[in-house]
Amino acid sequence: MIIMYVFVDLLGFHDVGVKIVSNIIVVILNYVFSKILVFKGEKHS
């Protein structure tokens, strides 16, 4: 929501494009944080 507010309301970017890019960023960050935080103690063999 912060990304949408900054880029659409403050900077005037097109809302659909920003929504697509922000969703991609959120998916990537979720993957990275899950690897770092959730699965840091597991070891795969």
C-alpha positions in Angstrom: 0.0 0.0 0.0 2.9 2.3 0.7 4.3 1.7 -2.8 1.0 2.5 -4.3 0.6 5.6 -2.3 4.0 7.0 -3.1 4.1 6.2 -6.8 0.5 6.9 -7.7 -0.6 9.7 -5.4 2.7 11.5 -4.8 4.6 10.9 -8.0 1.6 10.5 -10.4 2.5 7.2 -12.1 -0.2 5.0 -13.8 -1.9 2.9 -11.2 -2.2 -0.4 -13.1 1.5 -0.4 -13.9 2.5 0.4 -10.4 0.2 -2.3 -9.0 1.8 -5.0 -11.3 5.3 -3.9 -10.3 4.5 -3.7 -6.6 3.0 -7.2 -6.7 6.1 -8.6 -8.3 8.3 -6.9 -5.6 6.1 -8.3 -2.8 6.3 -11.8 -4.2 10.1 -11.6 -4.4 10.4 -10.1 -0.9 8.1 -12.8 0.5 10.3 -15.5 -1.1 13.5 -14.0 0.2 12.2 -13.4 3.7 10.8 -16.9 3.9 14.2 -18.3 2.9 15.9 -16.2 5.5 13.5 -16.3 8.5 11.3 -19.4 8.1 13.7 -22.0 6.7 17.0 -20.8 8.2 17.3 -23.8 10.6 16.4 -26.6 8.2 19.0 -28.6 6.4 18.2 -30.5 3.3 20.0 -33.7 2.3 
